[in-house]
Amino acid sequence: MPAEWLGRWNLDPILLLALALAIVLSLRQPGIGARERRFIAAVGGLTLLLFVSPFCALTSALFSARAVHHLLLTAVLPPLIVVACPHSPRLPGGVFPWTAVHAFIFWSWHVPEAYGWALSNDAVYWLMQASLLLSAVGLWSAVSRVSVTNAIAALLGTMVQMGLLGALLTFAGSALYAPHFIAPVAWGLSPLEDQQLAGLIMWAPGAGIYLVAALALLARWFAREQPSALAG
């Protein structure tokens, strides 16, 4: 309920121990510098927001909050992890296979039946979270080590699939996700309005994250190539 959700912190000792262990191991990486430490701090803070803070509880009530959660989990946390852990083993596979795998996993967990299964079973819920995060880390890691053109193509492809899913949710004629048929009403939203808001979040800011990343890579490429062109 709205009056109670701010007090709903997830203080599961296993989860907190796993997060603390991950942060300690990250800080003990060889050759780690101040830049990596800042990114590790950002990763830790965002992870606490996603899985420990009351925001995590809110995602069980509102599908729109779940959309924000999934965007942070796949489009914000993974690039931070890639930068924070530069010496970690690379996941095998090229950028386009990872683009396809991540898109498949992202869409699969948004099938209403699969989504409902995840929210009704703790093991499946954590499988959903882990597969989304791992496939996104694979994508962003691959983007960081390929040519600018391939990286931009992968990011724009992800932008398109994210925007398409958002559009489908926005223009659906009925609410699709049973776990969110009742709770949104307490927040002043019908289930369909909650779903439409979630679709708009994926469609605009969600897809926009990948567009901004692609434009940033393009700007960096121009900045690097311009002196060479002038010298030539």
Secondary structure, 3 states (H helix, E strand, C coil): CCCCHHHCCCCCHHHHHHHHHHHHHHHCCCCCCHHHHHHHHHHHHHHHHHHCCHHHHHHHHCHHHHHHHHHHHHHHHHHHHHHHCCCCCCCCCCHHHHHHHHHHHHHHHCCHHHHHHHHHCHHHHHHHHHHHHHHHHHHHHHHCCCCHHHHHHHHHHHHHHHHHHHHHHHHCCCCCCHHHCCHHHHCCCCHHHHHHHHHHHHHHHHHHHHHHHHHHHHHHHHHHHHHHHHHC
